[in-house]
Amino acid sequence: MAGSAFVTTLNDPRAFDIAQALLDGFNRHYKLFRQTSAEAKQRFEMADWHGQQRAQRERIEFYDLRVDEAAERLENEFRASSLSEETWQQVKLYYIGLLINHHQPELAETFFNSVTTKILHRSYFRNDFIFVRPAVSTEYIENEEPASLPTYRAYYPSRPGSAEGLRETLLRIVDNYQLQREFEDLGRDIDYVLQAFRNQFGDVKLSANFQIQVLASLFFRNKGAYIVGKVINGFRETGFALPVLHNSRELLTIDTALFGEDELLLLFSFARAYFLVDMEIPSAYVQFLRSLMPRKPRWELYNALGLQKQGKNQFYRDFLYHLRHSSDSFRIAPGIKGMVMLVFDLPSFPFVFKVIKDFYPPQKDTSRELIQSKYQLVKTHDRVGRMADSLEYSNVAFPRQRFEPELIEEIRHFCPSLLEEEGDSLVLKHLYIERRMIPLNIYLQEATSEQMKHAVIEYGNAIKDLVAANIFPGDMLWKNFGVTRHGKVVFYDYDEIEYLTDCNFRKVPEPRNEEEEMSGDVWYSVGPKDVFPETFGPFLLGNPTVREVFMQHHAELLDPAFWQGRKDRIAGGYVHDVFPYDPHKRFRRPLGLGFGSLDAEAVSLHPASATTQLGHNPI
């Protein structure tokens, strides 16, 4: 191991007790984490959407609470901050021993890091004292308890000697989740899924080992439950997901079928809230999901599963690995500079680093604490595919020689309180890391007419999705939105966001006289939470082409009545649907079945009769 010579003598009797206390703290955390995730099924069955959102928020806070509890216990019982280096080395060795047969060893290692770095000075953050690299393998962990569920179930439609076809298999897959709410017509929905299978796979000959594997736990988020699995046909594997929703009569339906990596990447997007999933062995879930989405890094899958601290730890390991294998320099990020954030990047690394400045222009009435609270709001809120997730770090050491001189001077000028210069290192006391996107203002400058049209429509859709999630973005300028590689427009500047229900949407008053009409200044009273949507136009729609597209598709965003109507509905307790897939992919059922806002678009299209046995035909 790197660092100083590692101790091999276990001669401090306190070391084992400290290691056990640390593991007790983690086990308590993961027990509560699993309990909240498991209870998501009952909340879904009861259509308790506010409870589901509350659980998603509170579960994020669990980790830090348990870390604080563990650190306090170690200090009270063992005076942990005054222990010698040798004792901490022994604690780590004992801890590794305790994890040999543990089902969440990688999470427990991260918990160890979180507690010890809270207690110790950062000069101790070496391999000797924390898990810079994993010490215990997560490969092939199994739960040997007789009553335990496997990570996934395998089904074999049309196996030789079996009369069960694909239709019966799909029915059994859904039934095995034992949802305690009635489906409106599960047989009909399975027929829709069968047709989707036909459309996806066509006339493909079934191999001898044709099978369907599905993860044993449902994935819950907001108003949906998702069956996640893959179809294996010979050497070909195709991931899929089946969203299960409530219809307007509070009966269950399978809403669509998603296939392939690209559609699953949108479902597991970094701009969406974390799933609630009951997992005994999370590393096995990550491994399964990686087989569906090989381009998705493991850290991002841990995030999607609600294990954001593990994701953050794994991301940092990936970052350090990239630093060792690259030679380019950190620079001031291209684009318009922010008023409250200093943003820099490493060209070879697809992320940006954001540091809150120490001072702001007069028009920005804010503070560091307020900005951090906005980022925490986004972390715990439903991001509806429109707000980028942020990774928050403290005391990050960067190699000085990798920083361009102009960037160092910018940090010294704008963020002196957050910078410590130690020899060959620059230490930033606090920063956020986000995925790099093309700023929308830059994208529009370089876009073709078709790309511009798509981006403007997406921009308006992004705002409407944020509104549906009870978020008013505040500063809606193009530069505060980015374009992902999927062409989605995502918001990433959070210092002015507010809950929609906290805003007061007003119409600009009529001028009372000619002097007010000709005045270039605001002549009417404006409260701190007042918003005047009519005034958005001059800032956003200077380009005639942009204006034409915007007014054709999103003119209502300039109308106070649109915003006030959405605010009133949310305040009345309504939870909007925001689908993590193209709404046009939804199964279109006969008119009058009560499927919410898309009723008017529904057409009668029943893809297959109830007697279809697709398992006996090629797919």
ZIDAPE-V83883 format. One record per pair of residues at least 4 apart in sequence whose ideal C-beta (glycine too) atoms are under 7 Angstrom apart, sorted by sequence separation. I is the first residue (numbers start at 1). J is the second residue. D is the distance in Angstrom with one decimal. If there is no record, write none. Layout:
BEGIN
{{I,J,D} {I,J,D}}
END
This chain:
BEGIN
{{14,18,5.8} {15,19,6.4} {16,20,6.2} {17,21,6.3} {18,22,6.5} {19,23,6.5} {20,24,6.2} {21,25,6.6} {22,26,6.7} {23,27,6.1} {24,28,6.4} {25,29,6.6} {26,30,6.3} {27,31,6.2} {28,32,6.6} {29,33,6.1} {30,34,6.1} {31,35,6.3} {32,36,6.5} {33,37,6.4} {34,38,5.9} {35,39,6.3} {39,43,6.3} {40,44,6.1} {41,45,6.4} {42,46,6.2} {48,52,6.2} {49,53,6.5} {50,54,6.2} {51,55,6.2} {52,56,6.5} {53,57,6.6} {54,58,6.1} {55,59,6.0} {61,65,6.2} {62,66,6.2} {63,67,6.3} {64,68,6.3} {65,69,6.4} {66,70,6.3} {67,71,6.3} {68,72,6.2} {69,73,6.4} {70,74,6.4} {71,75,6.4} {72,76,6.1} {73,77,5.8} {74,78,5.3} {75,79,6.5} {83,87,4.3} {85,89,6.4} {86,90,6.6} {87,91,6.4} {88,92,6.6} {89,93,6.7} {90,94,6.3} {91,95,6.2} {92,96,6.6} {93,97,6.8} {94,98,6.5} {95,99,6.6} {104,108,5.8} {105,109,6.3} {106,110,6.7} {107,111,6.4} {108,112,6.5} {109,113,6.7} {110,114,6.4} {111,115,6.4} {112,116,6.1} {113,117,5.9} {114,118,6.5} {115,119,6.6} {116,120,5.6} {120,124,4.1} {125,129,6.9} {131,135,5.8} {158,162,6.8} {164,168,4.5} {166,170,6.2} {167,171,6.5} {168,172,6.3} {169,173,6.4} {170,174,6.7} {171,175,6.1} {172,176,6.2} {185,189,6.4} {186,190,6.2} {187,191,6.7} {188,192,6.9} {189,193,6.6} {190,194,6.3} {191,195,6.6} {192,196,6.5} {193,197,6.5} {194,198,6.6} {195,199,6.4} {196,200,6.2} {197,201,5.9} {206,210,4.4} {246,250,5.3} {247,251,5.5} {259,263,6.1} {260,264,6.9} {261,265,6.0} {263,267,6.7} {264,268,6.1} {265,269,6.7} {282,286,6.4} {283,287,6.3} {284,288,6.4} {285,289,6.2} {286,290,6.2} {289,293,6.1} {290,294,6.1} {296,300,5.5} {298,302,6.4} {299,303,6.6} {300,304,6.4} {301,305,6.5} {307,311,6.2} {308,312,6.1} {309,313,6.5} {310,314,6.2} {311,315,6.1} {312,316,6.6} {313,317,6.8} {314,318,6.5} {315,319,6.3} {316,320,6.5} {317,321,6.4} {318,322,6.4} {319,323,6.5} {320,324,6.7} {321,325,6.6} {322,326,5.7} {360,364,3.9} {366,370,5.0} {368,372,6.3} {369,373,6.4} {370,374,6.7} {371,375,6.8} {372,376,6.4} {373,377,6.4} {374,378,6.8} {375,379,6.5} {376,380,6.4} {377,381,5.7} {383,387,4.0} {398,402,6.6} {403,407,5.2} {405,409,6.4} {406,410,6.4} {407,411,6.5} {408,412,6.3} {409,413,6.2} {410,414,5.9} {411,415,5.1} {412,416,5.9} {415,419,5.9} {438,442,6.0} {439,443,6.8} {440,444,6.2} {441,445,6.8} {442,446,6.7} {443,447,5.8} {447,451,3.7} {448,452,6.8} {449,453,6.5} {450,454,6.5} {451,455,6.1} {452,456,6.3} {453,457,6.4} {454,458,6.1} {455,459,6.2} {456,460,6.8} {457,461,6.3} {458,462,6.2} {459,463,6.9} {460,464,6.4} {461,465,6.2} {462,466,6.5} {463,467,6.4} {464,468,6.5} {465,469,6.6} {483,487,6.6} {484,488,4.6} {498,502,5.1} {512,516,5.6} {514,518,6.1} {515,519,6.4} {519,523,5.0} {522,526,6.2} {526,530,5.0} {536,540,5.5} {537,541,4.9} {543,547,6.5} {544,548,6.4} {545,549,6.7} {546,550,6.0} {547,551,6.0} {548,552,6.3} {549,553,6.4} {550,554,5.3} {551,555,4.7} {560,564,5.8} {561,565,5.9} {562,566,6.7} {563,567,6.2} {564,568,6.2} {565,569,6.5} {566,570,6.4} {567,571,6.1} {568,572,6.3} {570,574,6.1} {579,583,5.5} {581,585,5.2} {589,593,4.9} {595,599,5.7} {598,602,6.2} {608,612,4.0} {1,6,5.3} {10,15,6.6} {43,48,4.3} {75,80,5.2} {78,83,6.9} {83,88,5.9} {124,129,4.8} {125,130,5.8} {127,132,5.0} {143,148,4.0} {164,169,5.9} {220,225,5.3} {232,237,5.2} {246,251,7.0} {258,263,4.2} {296,301,5.7} {302,307,4.4} {303,308,5.0} {338,343,6.1} {366,371,5.9} {378,383,6.6} {398,403,6.6} {403,408,5.2} {421,426,5.9} {422,427,6.0} {438,443,4.7} {447,452,4.3} {466,471,4.3} {475,480,5.4} {498,503,5.6} {511,516,3.8} {541,546,6.0} {557,562,6.5} {569,574,4.6} {614,619,6.2} {74,80,3.8} {75,81,6.2} {99,105,4.2} {102,108,6.0} {156,162,7.0} {183,189,6.8} {219,225,7.0} {246,252,6.3} {247,253,5.2} {258,264,6.4} {279,285,5.2} {290,296,6.8} {360,366,6.2} {383,389,6.8} {483,489,5.9} {484,490,5.9} {511,517,4.0} {541,547,3.9} {556,562,4.2} {589,595,6.0} {157,164,6.0} {158,165,6.1} {218,225,4.6} {219,226,4.1} {230,237,5.3} {231,238,4.9} {345,352,4.7} {412,419,6.4} {419,426,6.7} {420,427,4.2} {466,473,5.7} {516,523,4.5} {595,602,6.4} {43,51,4.8} {44,52,6.9} {117,125,6.1} {157,165,5.8} {158,166,7.0} {218,226,6.6} {230,238,6.2} {244,252,5.8} {245,253,5.8} {277,285,6.9} {290,298,6.6} {302,310,4.4} {303,311,3.6} {345,353,6.6} {411,419,5.3} {444,452,5.8} {447,455,6.1} {481,489,5.3} {482,490,5.4} {591,599,6.8} {43,52,4.8} {99,108,5.6} {120,129,6.7} {157,166,4.4} {218,227,6.5} {219,228,5.6} {230,239,4.7} {231,240,6.4} {258,267,6.3} {302,311,3.9} {343,352,5.5} {344,353,5.2} {378,387,5.3} {419,428,6.4} {420,429,6.9} {481,490,6.6} {541,550,5.8} {230,240,6.6} {244,254,5.8} {245,255,4.7} {333,343,4.2} {418,428,5.7} {463,473,6.7} {481,491,5.4} {482,492,5.6} {229,240,6.0} {290,301,6.6} {300,311,6.5} {333,344,5.5} {343,354,5.2} {379,390,6.8} {418,429,4.6} {444,455,6.1} {480,491,6.4} {591,602,5.4} {40,52,6.4} {43,55,6.8} {157,169,4.0} {174,186,6.4} {242,254,5.3} {243,255,4.5} {286,298,5.6} {289,301,5.1} {299,311,4.4} {302,314,6.2} {332,344,5.6} {333,345,4.7} {356,368,5.2} {418,430,5.7} {443,455,5.9} {480,492,6.8} {586,598,6.3} {590,602,6.8} {116,129,6.2} {117,130,6.5} {214,227,5.9} {215,228,5.1} {228,241,5.0} {243,256,6.0} {331,344,6.3} {341,354,4.8} {342,355,4.7} {463,476,6.7} {480,493,3.7} {589,602,5.6} {591,604,6.9} {116,130,5.8} {155,169,4.9} {214,228,6.8} {215,229,6.3} {227,241,6.6} {330,344,5.4} {331,345,6.6} {341,355,6.8} {588,602,5.0} {590,604,4.5} {40,55,6.6} {171,186,6.8} {214,229,3.3} {226,241,5.1} {227,242,4.3} {242,257,5.7} {286,301,4.8} {299,314,3.7} {341,356,6.2} {342,357,5.7} {356,371,5.4} {375,390,5.7} {440,455,6.5} {509,524,4.9} {583,598,6.6} {588,603,5.2} {39,55,7.0} {213,229,5.4} {226,242,6.9} {286,302,6.2} {298,314,5.8} {299,315,4.2} {330,346,5.2} {340,356,6.4} {341,357,6.7} {95,112,5.8} {113,130,4.6} {155,172,6.9} {212,229,6.1} {213,230,5.4} {226,243,5.5} {227,244,6.9} {240,257,6.3} {241,258,4.5} {340,357,5.8} {375,392,7.0} {588,605,5.3} {113,131,5.7} {155,173,6.2} {240,258,6.2} {328,346,6.2} {473,491,5.5} {475,493,6.2} {36,55,5.3} {112,131,6.3} {171,190,5.6} {212,231,5.6} {213,232,6.6} {224,243,5.1} {225,244,4.5} {240,259,5.0} {299,318,6.4} {328,347,5.2} {333,352,5.5} {440,459,6.5} {462,481,6.5} {577,596,6.4} {170,190,5.0} {224,244,6.8} {285,305,6.3} {328,348,5.0} {340,360,5.3} {211,232,5.0} {224,245,5.6} {238,259,5.9} {239,260,6.6} {297,318,6.6} {339,360,5.8} {475,496,4.8} {536,557,6.8} {537,558,5.7} {109,131,4.1} {210,232,7.0} {223,245,6.4} {238,260,6.1} {239,261,6.5} {326,348,4.8} {339,361,5.3} {459,481,6.2} {474,496,2.8} {536,558,5.8} {36,59,4.8} {153,176,6.9} {167,190,5.9} {170,193,5.8} {209,232,6.8} {210,233,5.1} {223,246,6.8} {241,264,6.2} {282,305,6.2} {401,424,6.9} {403,426,6.3} {474,497,5.2} {504,527,6.3} {340,364,5.8} {400,424,5.3} {473,497,5.7} {474,498,6.2} {506,530,5.5} {508,532,5.3} {533,557,6.5} {534,558,5.7} {109,134,6.3} {239,264,5.1} {268,293,6.7} {282,307,6.0} {339,364,5.2} {399,424,6.4} {400,425,6.2} {466,491,6.5} {472,497,6.7} {504,529,5.2} {506,531,7.0} {533,558,5.3} {33,59,6.4} {109,135,6.5} {207,233,5.3} {241,267,5.7} {279,305,6.9} {340,366,6.3} {399,425,6.6} {400,426,5.2} {471,497,5.9} {472,498,4.8} {503,529,5.3} {504,530,5.0} {505,531,5.2} {506,532,5.7} {508,534,5.2} {533,559,6.2} {109,136,7.0} {167,194,6.0} {206,233,6.4} {207,234,3.7} {322,349,5.6} {398,425,6.7} {462,489,4.5} {502,529,5.9} {504,531,6.8} {507,534,6.8} {508,535,6.8} {533,560,5.2} {106,134,5.9} {166,194,6.7} {264,292,5.6} {265,293,5.8} {268,296,6.6} {277,305,5.6} {397,425,4.5} {398,426,4.9} {455,483,6.4} {462,490,6.8} {471,499,7.0} {472,500,4.8} {503,531,5.1} {505,533,6.4} {33,62,5.9} {204,233,6.5} {264,293,5.4} {274,303,6.6} {275,304,5.9} {458,487,6.9} {462,491,6.2} {470,499,5.5} {471,500,6.3} {32,62,5.6} {270,300,6.0} {274,304,6.1} {275,305,5.9} {276,306,6.5} {397,427,4.9} {458,488,6.5} {459,489,5.1} {470,500,4.8} {533,563,5.8} {105,136,3.9} {261,292,6.7} {265,296,6.5} {274,305,6.8} {275,306,6.2} {340,371,6.1} {396,427,6.9} {458,489,4.0} {470,501,6.0} {472,503,5.1} {498,529,6.9} {106,138,5.3} {261,293,5.3} {274,306,4.0} {395,427,6.0} {396,428,5.2} {29,62,6.2} {105,138,6.3} {454,487,6.5} {467,500,6.0} {29,63,6.3} {261,295,6.7} {274,308,6.7} {395,429,5.9} {444,478,6.4} {455,489,6.5} {394,429,6.3} {396,431,6.1} {100,136,6.7} {268,304,4.7} {394,430,5.5} {29,66,3.8} {92,129,6.6} {99,136,4.6} {441,478,4.0} {28,66,6.1} {81,119,5.2} {103,141,5.9} {393,431,5.7} {440,478,4.4} {441,479,4.5} {80,119,5.0} {89,128,5.5} {96,135,5.0} {173,212,6.9} {440,479,7.0} {96,136,6.5} {103,143,6.4} {392,432,5.5} {393,433,6.8} {439,479,5.4} {443,483,4.8} {25,66,5.8} {74,115,7.0} {88,129,5.1} {173,214,5.7} {177,218,5.7} {391,432,6.8} {440,481,4.1} {390,432,4.5} {391,433,4.5} {440,482,6.2} {169,212,6.4} {390,433,7.0} {439,482,5.8} {440,483,6.0} {25,69,6.3} {71,115,5.3} {75,119,7.0} {390,434,5.2} {438,482,6.1} {25,70,3.2} {70,115,4.7} {74,119,6.6} {437,482,2.8} {438,483,4.6} {388,434,5.1} {437,483,5.8} {67,114,4.7} {71,118,4.7} {388,435,5.9} {437,484,5.7} {22,70,6.1} {25,73,7.0} {67,115,5.5} {71,119,5.6} {158,206,6.3} {193,242,6.6} {440,489,6.2} {67,118,6.3} {222,273,6.8} {21,73,5.9} {158,210,6.7} {221,273,5.7} {21,74,6.2} {239,292,3.1} {437,490,6.3} {507,560,4.9} {173,227,6.8} {221,275,5.0} {237,291,6.5} {239,293,6.9} {506,560,6.1} {156,211,5.1} {157,212,6.9} {220,275,6.5} {221,276,6.8} {437,492,6.9} {505,560,4.5} {18,74,6.3} {21,77,7.0} {155,211,6.4} {219,275,4.5} {220,276,4.3} {355,411,7.0} {358,414,6.4} {154,211,5.3} {155,212,4.7} {357,414,4.4} {358,415,5.7} {375,432,6.4} {219,277,5.3} {357,415,5.8} {358,416,6.2} {434,492,6.1} {505,563,4.1} {154,213,5.0} {200,259,4.7} {358,417,5.2} {472,531,6.9} {505,564,4.7} {18,78,5.5} {217,277,5.2} {355,415,5.1} {476,536,6.3} {152,213,5.0} {153,214,5.7} {193,254,6.2} {196,257,3.8} {217,278,4.7} {230,291,6.8} {18,80,7.0} {152,214,6.1} {192,254,6.8} {217,279,6.4} {230,292,5.7} {477,539,6.4} {505,567,6.7} {152,215,5.0} {153,216,6.0} {184,247,6.1} {344,407,5.4} {355,418,5.9} {14,78,5.8} {151,215,6.8} {152,216,5.9} {189,253,5.8} {193,257,5.1} {476,540,6.8} {503,567,7.0} {151,216,6.2} {189,254,4.0} {150,216,6.1} {500,566,6.5} {501,567,5.6} {149,216,4.5} {184,251,3.9} {500,567,5.2} {183,251,6.4} {184,252,6.7} {330,398,7.0} {342,410,6.0} {182,251,5.8} {183,252,4.5} {184,253,5.6} {342,411,6.5} {501,570,5.7} {182,252,6.8} {183,253,6.8} {215,285,6.5} {500,570,6.2} {501,571,5.1} {181,252,5.5} {15,87,5.7} {19,91,5.1} {23,95,6.7} {330,402,5.7} {342,414,5.0} {14,87,6.6} {18,91,4.8} {22,95,6.2} {179,252,6.4} {215,288,6.1} {329,402,5.4} {330,403,4.9} {331,404,4.9} {342,415,5.8} {355,428,6.1} {30,104,5.8} {329,403,6.5} {330,404,6.6} {332,406,6.2} {12,87,4.8} {15,90,3.7} {19,94,3.8} {23,98,5.2} {329,404,5.0} {332,407,5.4} {15,91,4.8} {19,95,4.2} {315,391,5.9} {331,407,5.8} {355,431,5.0} {386,462,4.6} {30,107,6.6} {330,407,5.8} {354,431,6.4} {12,90,5.3} {16,94,4.8} {20,98,6.9} {332,410,6.0} {353,431,5.5} {354,432,4.4} {7,86,5.2} {15,94,5.4} {19,98,6.0} {312,391,5.1} {386,465,4.7} {10,90,5.3} {353,433,5.6} {354,434,6.6} {385,465,6.6} {386,466,5.4} {384,465,4.6} {7,89,4.3} {26,108,4.7} {29,111,6.6} {351,433,5.3} {352,434,5.6} {384,466,6.8} {6,89,6.1} {7,90,6.3} {10,93,6.6} {351,434,6.5} {351,435,5.8} {352,436,5.0} {384,468,6.6} {23,108,6.3} {26,111,4.0} {350,435,6.5} {351,436,5.5} {384,469,4.5} {25,111,6.9} {303,389,6.6} {350,436,5.0} {382,469,4.9} {381,469,6.8} {22,112,5.7} {25,115,6.8} {381,471,6.9} {456,546,5.6} {460,550,6.5} {345,436,6.2} {457,549,6.7} {22,115,6.0} {452,545,6.3} {456,549,4.3} {460,553,5.7} {452,546,6.8} {456,550,5.5} {460,554,3.2} {463,557,6.1} {453,549,5.1} {457,553,5.2} {460,557,6.2} {467,566,5.0} {470,570,5.0} {388,490,5.4} {444,546,6.9} {385,488,6.7} {387,490,6.8} {335,439,4.8} {386,490,5.7} {387,491,5.3} {388,492,4.6} {386,491,5.6} {335,442,6.2} {468,576,3.7} {273,382,4.7} {469,578,6.6} {273,383,5.5} {468,578,5.2} {272,383,5.5} {271,383,5.3} {272,384,7.0} {272,385,5.2} {465,578,5.3} {271,385,4.9} {271,386,6.0} {269,385,5.5} {271,387,5.9} {378,494,5.3} {271,388,5.5} {270,388,6.4} {271,389,6.7} {270,389,4.8} {375,494,5.6} {374,494,4.5} {377,497,6.9} {374,495,5.7} {6,128,5.9} {3,126,3.9} {374,497,5.6} {2,126,7.0} {3,127,4.6} {4,128,5.8} {371,495,4.9} {2,127,4.7} {3,128,4.3} {1,127,4.6} {1,128,6.9} {366,495,6.0} {151,281,6.1} {148,280,6.5} {151,284,4.1} {45,179,6.2} {151,285,6.5} {45,180,4.8} {45,181,4.6} {152,288,5.9} {143,280,5.1} {151,288,6.4} {143,281,6.3} {141,281,5.1} {141,283,6.3} {141,284,6.4} {336,479,5.0} {335,479,6.8} {138,283,3.6} {340,495,4.9} {222,382,5.8} {270,435,5.9} {52,220,6.9} {53,222,7.0} {52,222,6.5} {49,223,5.5} {107,282,6.7} {44,220,5.6} {41,218,6.5} {103,280,5.7} {106,283,6.0} {103,281,5.1} {104,282,6.1} {41,220,6.9} {40,220,3.9} {44,225,5.2} {384,578,4.4} {114,309,6.7} {385,580,5.9} {47,246,5.5} {110,309,5.7} {107,307,6.4} {110,310,5.2} {113,313,6.7} {47,250,5.8} {107,310,5.3} {110,313,4.5} {106,310,6.4} {56,273,5.8} {56,274,6.7} {271,490,5.0} {56,276,6.6} {266,486,6.5} {55,276,6.7} {40,276,3.8} {37,276,4.6} {36,276,7.0} {37,277,5.7} {38,278,4.2} {37,278,4.7} {34,278,5.8} {63,309,5.1} {59,306,6.1} {60,308,6.8} {37,306,6.9} {122,395,5.0} {272,580,6.1} {267,580,4.9} {266,580,6.0} {267,581,6.8} {266,581,6.3} {263,581,6.4} {60,379,6.3} {60,380,5.1} {57,380,4.2} {258,581,5.8} {256,581,6.4} {53,382,6.4} {256,585,4.8} {256,586,5.1} {255,586,5.5} {256,587,5.7} {255,587,6.5} {249,594,5.0} {248,594,4.0} {247,594,5.5} {248,595,6.5} {247,595,5.3} {248,596,5.3} {247,596,7.0} {223,575,6.3} {223,577,6.2} {192,587,4.4} {195,607,3.2} {206,618,6.4} {195,608,5.7} {205,618,5.7} {194,608,5.5} {204,618,5.6} {191,606,7.0} {192,607,5.8} {203,618,4.7} {204,619,5.9} {191,607,5.7} {198,614,6.8} {191,608,4.3} {197,614,6.5} {194,612,6.1} {201,619,4.2} {191,610,6.9} {194,614,4.7} {191,612,6.4} {198,619,6.0} {197,619,5.1} {187,610,5.5} {167,612,6.2} {167,613,5.9} {169,615,6.4} {167,614,6.0} {165,613,4.1} {166,614,4.5} {167,615,6.3} {165,614,6.5} {166,615,3.2} {165,615,2.7} {164,615,6.9} {165,616,5.1} {158,615,4.6} {157,615,4.0} {158,616,6.3} {50,575,7.0} {49,575,4.2}}
END
